[in-house]
């Protein structure tokens, strides 16, 4: 006897139903032979009709000839529309729909508004602590203009700020992105990283799509450049796993030393972009060396990440 198994994954595209009728299975007698109708055709179990939506509540299934009750149907549609999520997951749901956002500017405050529900807004604001922040960061070292400025990016729901990130304005104001997080594996082996399912990363991806809709002429390639200077994890679990990787720890603990040529090249770039009030950056060679080490650490972690993903 053959058994058909339908696996329905836990996803948001619910409710799930058949697009066409499914013929019932033939009925067998106790000897395993087909039971037949008077005209000789095989007698079958009841047909599963298209469009019916089934559910299982505790140990009870929806009858084969009807759909689930209204309460369950409502839960399924809430799941599809993201209405069963907390406010942070709901924001993620909206940010992933990058085509449904648009850019506007009111009161000198750039805003990104979710067209399907204008209660969700991403807004730029002044960073009150900008004067205390470093104007050079390791993840922008491959850009032509390595100096950065700062803003805040606020995630608002119905005018209430539910999350705020420090954001780096890069390449002379061509792009803005929420700052990456700092990671460390082994003995003080620091690097910067994003997590793909995090709010800060999803905000950056949305801004990229909205700010540069015509990829042929307006795409800022620097965004892809900065991501090569850090690590991009699929989720936080990947980082937790790598933190326990002894081979990775040993490799990072060997301590990379950048070449004098690379240090001089990056140091010159920092000096060329430095402004008169950047007093903390007089010794650009020390800064350049640290930036190159952080980039190296990120590359090593990324390589191990790819290796683990292939093995998985």
C-alpha positions in Angstrom: 0.0 0.0 0.0 1.3 3.4 -1.0 1.0 6.4 1.4 1.2 10.0 0.2 2.7 12.4 2.7 2.2 16.1 2.4 4.7 18.2 4.4 3.5 21.7 5.2 6.2 23.9 6.6 5.7 26.6 9.2 5.5 29.6 6.9 3.5 32.7 6.5 1.8 31.9 3.2 -1.3 30.5 4.8 -4.0 29.3 4.6 -3.0 26.4 2.3 -5.5 24.6 0.2 -5.9 22.6 -3.0 -6.3 24.3 -6.4 -8.2 21.4 -7.8 -10.1 18.4 -6.5 -8.1 15.4 -5.3 -9.6 12.0 -6.1 -10.1 9.8 -3.1 -8.0 6.6 -2.5 -9.4 3.2 -3.7 -11.1 1.2 -0.9 -9.7 -2.2 -0.2 -11.5 -5.2 1.5 -10.0 -7.2 4.3 -8.1 -9.3 1.7 -6.5 -6.3 0.2 -8.6 -6.4 -3.0 -10.3 -3.4 -4.6 -13.9 -2.9 -3.7 -15.9 -2.1 -6.8 -19.1 -0.4 -7.7 -22.0 -2.0 -9.6 -20.5 -0.8 -12.9 -17.1 -2.3 -12.1 -15.2 0.8 -11.3 -13.2 1.0 -8.2 -15.0 2.4 -5.1 -13.1 5.3 -3.7 -12.9 7.3 -0.5 -14.5 10.7 -0.4 -13.0 13.3 -2.8 -11.0 16.2 -1.2 -12.5 19.3 -2.8 -10.5 22.3 -3.9 -10.6 25.5 -1.8 -11.3 23.8 1.5 -9.1 24.8 4.4 -8.3 22.3 7.1 -6.8 22.6 10.6 -6.1 20.3 13.5 -7.3 21.5 17.0 -5.9 19.3 19.8 -6.6 15.8 18.5 -9.5 16.7 16.1 -9.2 17.3 12.4 -11.5 19.4 10.3 -14.1 17.1 8.5 -13.1 16.3 5.0 -16.1 18.0 3.4 -15.8 21.3 5.2 -13.4 24.1 6.1 -12.1 25.0 9.5 -14.1 27.2 11.9 -14.0 31.1 11.7 -11.7 31.5 14.7 -9.0 29.3 13.2 -9.5 30.9 9.8 -8.9 34.3 11.4 -5.7 33.1 13.0 -4.4 31.8 9.7 -5.0 35.1 7.9 -3.5 37.1 10.8 -0.4 34.9 10.4 -0.3 35.6 6.6 -0.6 39.4 7.1 1.8 39.5 10.1 -0.9 40.6 12.5 0.0 38.0 15.0 3.5 39.3 15.5 5.0 41.6 18.2 5.8 45.1 17.1 9.5 44.3 16.3 8.7 41.2 14.2 5.9 43.1 12.6 8.4 45.8 11.6 10.7 43.1 10.1 7.7 41.8 8.1 7.2 45.3 6.7 10.9 46.0 6.0 11.2 42.8 3.9 8.6 44.2 1.5 11.1 46.8 0.1 8.9 47.7 -2.9 6.2 49.0 -0.5 8.3 51.8 1.0 8.8 55.3 -0.3 11.0 58.2 0.6 9.9 61.7 1.5 11.4 64.6 3.5 9.5 66.9 5.8 10.9 69.4 8.2 14.4 68.6 7.0 13.9 65.0 8.3 14.3 62.3 5.7 11.6 59.6 6.1 10.8 56.2 4.7 7.1 55.3 4.9 5.5 51.9 4.5 2.8 52.4 1.9 0.6 49.5 3.1 0.4 50.9 6.6 1.8 54.4 7.1 1.9 53.8 10.9 5.3 52.2 10.2 8.0 54.9 9.5 11.8 54.9 9.4 13.1 58.4 10.1 16.5 60.0 10.2 17.3 62.3 13.1 20.2 64.3 14.5 22.8 62.4 16.5 23.2 64.3 19.7 26.5 62.5 20.5 28.1 62.9 17.1 30.9 65.2 18.4 32.1 62.3 20.6 32.1 59.7 17.9 35.0 58.6 15.7 34.9 59.9 12.1 36.8 56.9 10.8 35.6 53.3 11.0 37.2 50.1 9.8 34.3 49.0 7.6 34.5 52.0 5.3 38.3 51.6 4.7 37.9 50.5 1.0 35.8 53.6 0.0 37.4 56.5 -1.7 36.2 58.9 1.0 36.8 57.0 4.3 35.6 59.8 6.6 32.1 59.3 8.1 29.5 61.4 9.8 26.6 60.3 12.0 22.8 60.4 12.2 20.3 58.4 14.1 17.8 56.1 12.5 14.5 55.8 14.3 11.9 53.1 13.8 8.5 54.6 14.6 5.1 53.1 15.0 2.2 55.6 15.2 4.8 58.3 16.0 6.4 56.4 18.9 10.1 55.5 18.6 10.3 51.8 19.3 13.9 51.4 18.2 16.8 53.8 17.5 20.2 53.0 15.9 23.3 55.1 15.4 23.8 55.4 11.7 26.9 56.1 9.6 26.7 58.6 6.8 29.3 57.4 4.3 31.2 58.4 1.2 30.5 62.1 1.4 26.8 61.6 2.2 26.0 59.2 -0.6 24.6 56.5 1.7 23.5 56.0 5.3 23.3 52.7 7.2 22.7 51.5 10.7 26.1 50.7 12.3 27.2 47.1 12.4 27.7 45.3 15.8 31.1 44.5 17.3 32.0 40.8 17.5 34.9 39.0 19.3 36.1 35.5 18.9 39.1 34.1 20.9 41.4 36.5 22.6 40.4 40.1 21.7 40.0 39.3 18.0 37.5 42.0 17.1 35.5 42.4 13.9 32.2 44.0 12.8 29.1 42.2 11.7 25.5 42.3 10.6 22.8 39.6 11.2 20.5 39.2 8.2 17.3 38.7 10.2 18.0 41.7 12.5 16.1 45.0 12.3 19.3 47.1 11.6 20.2 45.0 8.6 16.7 45.0 7.2 16.6 48.8 7.5 19.8 49.1 5.5 18.5 46.8 2.8 15.3 48.8 2.5 17.2 52.1 2.3 19.4 50.7 -0.4 16.4 49.6 -2.5 14.5 52.9 -2.0 17.5 55.2 -2.4 18.8 53.6 -5.6 15.7 52.2 -7.4 17.5 52.3 -10.8 20.3 49.8 -10.3 21.8 50.6 -13.7 22.6 54.2 -12.9 22.1 55.0 -9.2 23.3 51.9 -7.4 25.9 52.9 -4.7 28.5 50.1 -5.0 30.0 51.2 -1.8 27.3 49.4 0.2 28.5 46.1 -1.2 32.1 47.1 -0.5 31.5 47.8 3.2 29.9 44.4 3.6 33.1 42.8 2.4 34.9 44.5 5.3 32.7 42.8 7.9 30.8 39.5 8.5 27.2 39.0 7.5 25.5 36.2 9.4 22.2 34.6 8.4 21.1 34.6 12.1 22.5 34.9 15.6 22.8 31.1 15.9 25.6 31.1 13.3 27.7 33.5 15.5 27.1 31.4 18.6 28.3 28.3 16.8 31.5 30.0 15.4 32.3 31.3 18.9 32.8 27.7 20.0 34.9 26.8 16.9 38.4 25.9 18.3 40.0 26.0 14.9 38.7 29.5 14.2 39.8 30.7 17.7 43.4 29.3 17.1 43.6 30.9 13.7 42.5 34.3 15.0 44.7 34.0 18.1 47.8 33.9 15.9 47.4 37.6 15.4 47.6 39.0 11.9 50.2 41.7 11.2 49.4 44.0 8.2 52.2 44.9 5.8 53.9 48.3 6.0 52.7 49.0 2.5 49.1 48.4 3.4 49.3 50.5 6.5 50.9 53.4 4.7 48.3 53.2 1.9 45.3 53.3 4.3 47.0 55.9 6.6 47.4 58.2 3.6 43.8 57.8 2.7 42.8 58.7 6.3 45.0 61.8 6.2 43.6 62.9 2.9 40.0 62.8 4.3 40.8 64.2 7.7 39.3 67.5 8.7 40.8 70.1 11.0 38.6 69.1 14.0 39.5 65.4 13.8 42.1 65.8 16.6 41.9 62.2 17.7 43.2 60.9 14.4 46.7 62.4 14.3 48.5 59.0 14.5 46.8 57.6 11.4 49.2 54.7 11.0 48.1 53.1 14.4 44.5 53.5 13.3 45.2 52.1 9.8 46.9 49.0 11.4 43.9 48.4 13.7 41.4 48.7 10.8 43.4 46.3 8.7 43.4 43.7 11.5 39.7 44.1 12.0 39.1 43.6 8.3 41.4 40.5 8.3 39.5 39.0 11.3 36.2 39.5 9.5 37.5 37.8 6.4 38.8 34.8 8.4 35.4 34.5 10.2 33.6 34.8 6.8 35.7 32.0 5.4 34.9 29.7 8.3 31.2 30.6 8.0 31.2 29.6 4.3 33.0 26.3 5.1 30.4 25.5 7.9 27.5 26.3 5.6 28.9 23.9 2.9 29.3 21.2 5.5 25.7 21.8 6.7 
